[in-house]
Amino acid sequence: ATERATFGSNITMTGGTITLRNTTNNNDKVVISEDSFEVFDNNNAVASFGANTILEGGTITLRNTTNNNDKVVISQDKFQVFDNNTDVASFGAVTRIGDVANEHISASSAGITIKDGATQLGVFNAGGATLGNTSNAHVSASTTAVTIKKDASNKAVVDSSGLTVTAGNKTVGTFGSTVSVGQNQEGQSRIVISGSSMNVFTRQSGTATSRAEFGET
C-alpha cells in the first residue's frame, strides 16, 4: 500500500496533483502539481508559483509588513509606488516620478513635464521647450523661435529675422539686417541703422520724418 497522507504535528499529503477546495464553491481552490502551485478564484487562476510566477487580479498590492502604507499597487492601467501612503511614482501611459501633490516629473506622448502640484514649470517635446510658469515670466523655444516673456505685452523674440523687443505692447527695438531702436509710433523717435547709414526719425501726424542722417559721405 502507498501512503498518501499523514496527519499529526506535521501534515504530509502526497499525490500527482493535490487540490484543496472550498465546500461551498469547488471552483475556489488551490492546486499543487509537479511544477506549479496555483490559486483559483471561481476557477480563474489568480496566482501561479513555479519557474515563472504569475499573480492576477483586478488590483494587486505588495506591501511592507511593518508599514502597510509602503506598497506597490498594480492596477489595470498603471503601476504605482507609495511611500507611507504618498504616491511617489506611477508608471503607465503617463509616467511620473515624485509626489503628485508637490514637485514631480511626468512623461507621456505629449512630452516631459516638470510640475509643482498642478502647476506646470517646464515642458520638453518635439515642438520645443518651455521653462517657467506660462502664467508668469518664462522662456519658450519652438522649432522656429526663442521667446523671453514677462507677459503678452513685454517680451523679446529671436527668430530667423533677428531679435524683436516689445514693451508695453509696442515694438521698441528690432535687431537684424536693419537695426531699429525706439517706437515707430505717433510722437515718438527712433534710430534706424542699415548697412550704410544711420537715420533718426520722428513720427508726427502719421508720417515718419528723418531728422538726421549719418552715412559714409
Disulfide bonds with the S-S distance in Angstrom:
none
